[in-house]
Amino acid sequence: MPFRWLCKCLFTVPLFLACVSVRAGAPPSESVLTLQAALDQAAAVNPGVARFRMEAAARAAIPSQAGTLPDPWLSAEPGRGANSQLRLGITQALPAPGKLHLQRLVAEHEAEAAQLEVGEATLQLSAEVKQGWWRLFFLDRAVEVVRRNQDVLRQTAAVAQTRYRVGEGLQQDVLLAQMEFSKLLEMEIEWTGERRTAEARLNTLLYRPPATPIVLPASVEEALPASPDEDMLIQQAQAARPALTAQRRQVDVANSQQDLARLDYRPDFSVGANHEWREGEKDFTSVMFAMSVPLHTGSRQDRAVDERGAELLARRYALQDAEARVAAEVAVAFSDYQRARHHAELYKTSLLPQAAQTVSAMLAGYQVGKVDFLNLAQAQMTLNDYETRYWQSLSEAREALARLSAAVGKEITHE
């Protein structure tokens, strides 16, 4: 009876810890990196997004330049005649009517496209941070589960050793427990190494030294809501995805550039005025008017229109290709989310409770000698494997949801 009581105590406490998933308390809240804090920090300091912001700012300064007349030329020269002393002139270039408007329109479309690229870069950064954060969260749980299982096996090995010493057990049970413990050590090394890699990647997104320690919350909201219909998400992506809107602005750029090329068939102008001071005579004032003469339209203007027409078609094809790719991104992310969500629900509502019940039943059978040690150890390992897979499925679902939000172009609204 004392031995059975000891056996029950050694097994029941670890089993209880495994089933309820008790986790060590996290450090003080100020040292814990929440997902929202990671997103805020990345958005504030990531140099990749900052580069796109500066490029957009540079583009935003171009439209007013492109829509303004060229600076006039002021000329001064000595008088040409015997009585002429000084001659001053001013000349202003005048592009063909409509050119300045189209040049400004082209620059405005390009500036808008650049600003949309900032939005796209921000979306992608957010998705990467979310995926990195959730991957790190899973690895924390995986390391925690494997260490808890090590504690279980240590006590299991102690029970097996005690049974062997009193003649109620087999030496192979002791050896088996040691072998399973070695497997867990190998798993801990693997998970710990992966965690260091994931930590370095997340630190890079946060623009911090790769070795900066990251402490995540010990618990999260585990509910995984259903997402909207896939076709609805694709329609939302076509309207909301910044990358697609930027491609549409590039089509507008090419269209305006083609219109601008057609205006080159029209002449450009220049006007000017000269004033000449003369000694002993009246000063002389003159005005000037000039215009370009498009003489080589076959080799210049015609080819320029053809060039811009081909560029316009290329931009339209690029837009169609981008729309198809975005639809595929939505479909893949949606499928990944549904699969991972269903797996997480299956583990939480069915497999984990069943595995816990199985371990409890086998523990009772082992105490009375009706279940051998190998089956009990395998059942315990299965329970912990299911718990690890649950956290993995939860993390993968959240990562897929992050990719889905980035593919759509906005946070997914759950109903």
C-alpha positions in Angstrom: 0.0 0.0 0.0 2.8 2.6 0.8 4.3 1.9 -2.6 1.1 2.4 -4.4 0.4 5.6 -2.5 3.9 6.9 -3.5 3.3 5.8 -7.1 0.0 7.7 -7.2 1.5 10.8 -5.8 4.4 10.8 -8.2 2.2 10.4 -11.2 -0.9 12.4 -10.3 0.8 15.8 -9.6 2.7 15.9 -13.0 -0.4 14.7 -14.8 -2.5 17.4 -13.2 0.2 20.0 -14.3 0.2 18.7 -17.8 -3.6 18.7 -18.2 -4.3 22.2 -16.8 -1.2 23.7 -18.6 0.1 25.6 -15.5 2.9 27.9 -16.6 5.5 29.8 -14.6 4.6 33.4 -13.9 6.0 36.0 -16.3 8.4 38.7 -15.3 6.9 42.1 -14.4 4.6 43.5 -17.1 7.0 46.3 -18.1 9.4 43.7 -19.4 6.8 41.7 -21.4 6.5 42.3 -25.1 2.9 42.2 -26.1 1.9 41.9 -29.7 0.6 45.4 -29.9 3.8 46.8 -28.4 5.8 44.9 -31.0 3.7 46.3 -33.8 3.9 49.8 -32.5 7.7 49.6 -32.1 8.2 48.2 -35.5 6.1 50.8 -37.2 8.0 53.6 -35.4 11.6 52.5 -35.9 11.8 49.9 -38.8 14.1 51.5 -41.4 12.5 49.6 -44.3 9.2 51.4 -43.8 11.0 54.7 -43.0 12.7 54.4 -46.4 9.4 54.2 -48.2 8.1 57.2 -46.2 11.0 59.3 -47.3 10.7 58.2 -50.9 7.0 59.2 -50.8 7.9 62.5 -49.3 10.3 63.1 -52.1 7.7 62.2 -54.7 5.2 64.5 -53.0 7.5 67.5 -53.7 7.5 66.9 -57.5 4.0 67.8 -58.8 4.3 71.5 -58.1 7.7 71.5 -59.8 6.4 69.6 -62.9 3.4 72.0 -63.2 5.3 75.2 -63.1 6.6 77.2 -66.1 10.4 77.0 -66.7 12.4 79.9 -65.2 12.8 82.8 -67.6 16.2 83.7 -69.0 17.7 87.1 -68.5 20.4 88.2 -70.9 22.8 91.1 -70.9 25.3 92.0 -73.6 27.2 95.1 -74.8 25.6 97.1 -77.5 26.2 95.9 -81.1 26.2 99.3 -82.9 28.5 102.3 -82.6 26.0 104.2 -80.5 24.6 101.2 -78.6 25.8 100.9 -75.0 23.9 98.0 -73.4 21.3 95.5 -74.3 19.1 93.6 -71.8 16.6 90.8 -72.7 14.3 88.4 -71.0 12.9 85.1 -72.6 10.2 82.8 -71.3 9.6 79.3 -72.6 6.0 78.3 -73.0 5.3 74.6 -73.4 2.4 73.6 -75.7 -1.0 74.1 -74.0 -1.9 71.2 -71.8 1.7 70.0 -71.2 2.2 71.5 -67.8 -1.2 70.1 -66.6 -0.3 66.6 -67.8 3.2 66.8 -66.4 1.7 67.7 -63.0 -0.9 64.9 -63.3 1.9 62.4 -64.0 3.8 63.5 -60.9 0.6 63.4 -58.8 -0.1 59.9 -59.8 3.4 58.8 -59.1 3.3 60.6 -55.7 0.1 58.8 -54.8 1.6 55.5 -55.9 4.6 56.1 -53.7 2.3 56.9 -50.7 0.4 53.7 -51.3 3.7 51.8 -51.3 4.2 53.1 -47.8 0.9 51.5 -46.8 1.8 48.3 -48.5 5.2 48.2 -46.7 3.5 48.9 -43.4 1.0 46.0 -44.0 3.8 43.6 -44.9 5.9 44.6 -41.8 2.8 44.2 -39.6 2.3 40.7 -41.0 5.9 39.8 -40.5 5.9 41.0 -36.9 2.7 39.1 -36.1 4.1 35.9 -37.6 7.4 36.3 -35.8 5.6 37.1 -32.5 3.3 34.1 -32.7 6.1 31.8 -33.8 8.1 32.9 -30.7 5.0 32.4 -28.5 4.6 28.8 -29.8 8.3 28.0 -29.2 7.9 29.3 -25.6 5.0 26.9 -25.1 6.9 24.0 -26.7 9.9 24.5 -24.5 7.6 24.7 -21.5 5.8 21.5 -22.4 8.9 19.5 -23.0 10.4 20.7 -19.7 7.3 19.8 -17.8 7.4 16.4 -19.5 10.9 16.0 -18.3 9.7 16.5 -14.7 7.1 13.8 -15.3 9.6 11.4 -16.7 12.1 12.0 -13.8 9.4 11.0 -11.4 8.3 8.2 -13.6 11.9 6.9 -13.7 12.0 7.1 -9.9 8.8 5.0 -9.6 10.2 2.5 -12.1 13.5 2.3 -10.1 11.6 1.8 -6.9 9.5 -1.0 -8.4 12.6 -2.6 -9.8 14.4 -2.5 -6.4 11.4 -4.1 -4.6 11.0 -6.8 -7.2 7.8 -5.6 -8.7 9.2 -4.0 -11.8 11.6 -4.7 -14.7 15.0 -3.1 -15.4 13.8 -2.4 -18.9 11.3 0.1 -17.5 14.1 2.0 -15.9 16.1 2.0 -19.2 13.0 3.0 -21.2 12.4 5.9 -18.9 16.0 7.1 -19.3 15.7 6.7 -23.1 12.5 8.8 -23.2 14.1 11.4 -21.0 17.1 11.6 -23.5 14.6 12.2 -26.3 13.1 15.0 -24.4 16.5 16.6 -23.9 17.0 16.4 -27.6 13.7 18.1 -28.2 14.5 20.8 -25.7 17.8 21.6 -27.5 15.9 21.7 -30.8 13.1 24.0 -29.6 15.5 26.2 -27.7 17.7 26.7 -30.8 14.7 27.5 -32.9 13.6 30.0 -30.3 16.9 31.9 -30.5 16.5 32.1 -34.2 13.0 33.3 -34.0 14.0 35.9 -31.3 16.8 37.2 -33.6 14.4 37.6 -36.5 11.8 39.4 -34.4 14.5 41.7 -33.0 15.6 42.6 -36.5 12.0 43.7 -37.4 12.0 45.8 -34.2 15.4 47.2 -35.2 17.1 45.9 -32.1 20.3 43.9 -31.6 19.6 40.3 -32.5 20.5 39.0 -29.1 18.1 41.3 -27.2 16.1 39.0 -24.8 12.4 38.9 -25.6 9.9 37.9 -22.9 6.3 37.3 -24.2 3.1 37.0 -22.1 2.5 33.6 -20.6 -1.1 33.5 -21.8 -3.1 34.9 -24.7 -6.7 35.0 -26.0 -7.0 31.5 -27.5 -10.4 31.9 -29.2 -10.1 31.7 -33.0 -13.2 33.3 -34.6 -14.5 32.3 -38.0 -13.4 34.5 -40.9 -15.7 36.0 -43.5 -16.4 34.2 -46.8 -13.4 33.7 -49.1 -15.0 35.4 -52.1 -15.9 38.4 -49.9 -12.3 38.6 -48.8 -11.0 38.6 -52.4 -13.5 41.4 -53.3 -12.2 43.4 -50.3 -8.6 42.8 -51.3 -9.3 44.1 -54.8 -10.6 47.3 -53.3 -8.4 47.8 -50.2 -5.0 46.3 -51.0 -2.5 49.3 -51.3 -0.4 47.3 -53.8 -3.2 47.0 -56.2 -4.2 50.7 -55.9 -0.6 51.7 -56.5 -0.6 49.6 -59.7 -3.8 51.4 -60.8 -2.0 54.7 -60.2 0.9 53.4 -62.4 -1.7 52.7 -65.1 -2.9 56.3 -64.7 0.8 57.5 -65.0 1.3 55.6 -68.2 -2.0 56.9 -69.6 -1.1 60.5 -68.9 2.4 60.0 -70.3 0.9 58.7 -73.6 -1.3 61.8 -73.7 1.8 63.9 -73.1 3.6 62.2 -75.9 0.7 63.1 -78.2 1.1 66.7 -77.3 4.6 66.7 -78.7 3.1 66.9 -82.1 2.2 70.5 -81.2 4.9 73.2 -81.1 6.4 74.7 -78.0 6.8 78.4 -77.8 9.0 81.1 -76.4 8.4 84.8 -76.0 10.8 87.6 -75.1 11.6 91.2 -74.9 14.8 93.2 -75.4 15.7 96.8 -74.4 18.7 98.5 -75.8 20.2 101.8 -74.5 21.7 104.0 -77.2 23.9 107.1 -76.9 22.5 110.1 -78.6 19.5 108.2 -79.9 16.2 106.9 -78.6 16.4 103.6 -76.7 15.2 100.6 -78.7 12.7 98.0 -77.4 11.8 94.9 -79.3 9.7 91.8 -78.6 10.4 88.2 -79.8 8.3 85.2 -80.5 9.5 81.7 -81.5 8.1 78.2 -81.8 9.4 74.8 -82.4 8.7 73.1 -85.7 8.0 69.3 -85.4 9.8 68.2 -88.6 10.8 64.6 -87.6 7.5 63.2 -86.4 8.0 59.9 -88.1 11.2 59.1 -86.2 10.5 61.0 -83.0 6.9 61.8 -82.0 5.4 58.7 -83.6 8.0 56.4 -81.9 7.4 58.2 -78.6 3.6 57.6 -78.8 4.3 53.9 -79.7 6.6 53.7 -76.7 4.1 55.1 -74.3 1.3 52.9 -75.7 3.4 49.8 -75.1 4.2 51.0 -71.5 0.5 51.5 -70.9 -0.3 48.0 -72.0 2.5 46.7 -69.9 1.2 48.5 -66.8 -2.3 47.1 -67.5 -1.0 43.6 -67.7 1.0 44.1 -64.5 -2.2 45.2 -62.8 -4.0 42.1 -64.0 -1.1 39.9 -62.8 -1.1 41.6 -59.4 -4.8 41.1 -59.0 -4.5 37.4 -59.7 -1.6 37.1 -57.3 -3.5 38.9 -54.5 -6.5 36.7 -55.1 -4.2 33.7 -54.7 -2.6 35.1 -51.6 -6.1 35.5 -50.0 -7.1 32.0 -51.0 -3.9 30.4 -49.6 -4.0 32.3 -46.4 -7.7 31.6 -45.9 -7.2 27.9 -46.5 -4.2 27.8 -44.0 -6.2 29.7 -41.4 -9.2 27.3 -41.7 -7.0 24.3 -41.5 -5.0 25.5 -38.5 -8.2 26.7 -36.7 -9.9 23.4 -37.1 -6.8 21.5 -35.9 -6.6 23.8 -32.8 -10.3 23.2 -32.0 -9.9 19.4 -32.5 -6.9 19.3 -30.1 -8.6 21.4 -27.5 -12.0 20.0 -27.5 -11.4 16.3 -28.3 -7.8 15.0 -28.5 -6.4 16.6 -25.4 -9.3 15.6 -23.1 -9.2 12.1 -24.5 -5.5 11.8 -24.0 -5.7 13.1 -20.4 -8.4 10.5 -19.7 -6.3 7.8 -21.2 -3.3 8.7 -19.1 -5.5 8.7 -15.9 -6.9 5.3 -16.8 -3.5 3.8 -17.6 -2.1 5.3 -14.4 -4.7 3.5 -12.4 -4.0 0.3 -14.3 -0.3 0.6 -13.8 -0.7 1.0 -10.0 -2.4 -2.4 -9.8 -0.1 -4.1 -12.4 -2.6 -4.3 -15.2 -0.8 -1.8 -17.5 2.8 -2.1 -18.4 5.2 0.8 -18.2 5.8 1.1 -21.9 2.1 1.8 -22.6 1.9 4.3 -19.8 4.9 6.2 -21.0 3.6 6.3 -24.6 0.3 7.6 -23.4 2.0 10.3 -21.4 4.2 11.3 -24.3 1.1 11.4 -26.6 -0.6 13.8 -24.2 2.3 16.2 -24.2 2.7 15.8 -28.0 -1.0 16.8 -28.4 -0.5 19.8 -26.2 2.5 20.9 -28.2 0.5 20.4 -31.4 -2.3 22.4 -30.0 -0.1 25.4 -29.4 1.5 25.0 -32.8 -1.9 24.9 -34.5 -3.0 28.0 -32.5 0.2 29.8 -33.5 -0.1 28.8 -37.2 -3.8 30.0 -37.2 -2.7 33.4 -35.9 0.1 33.6 -38.4 -2.2 32.7 -41.3 -4.7 35.3 -40.1 -1.8 37.9 -40.2 -1.0 36.9 -43.7 -4.7 37.0 -44.6 -5.1 40.5 -43.2 -2.0 41.6 -45.2 -3.4 40.0 -48.4 -6.7 41.7 -48.0 -5.2 45.1 -47.1 -6.9 45.6 -43.7 -7.6 43.8 -40.5 -10.1 41.0 -40.9 -13.5 41.8 -39.4 -15.0 38.7 -37.7 -18.6 38.2 -37.5 
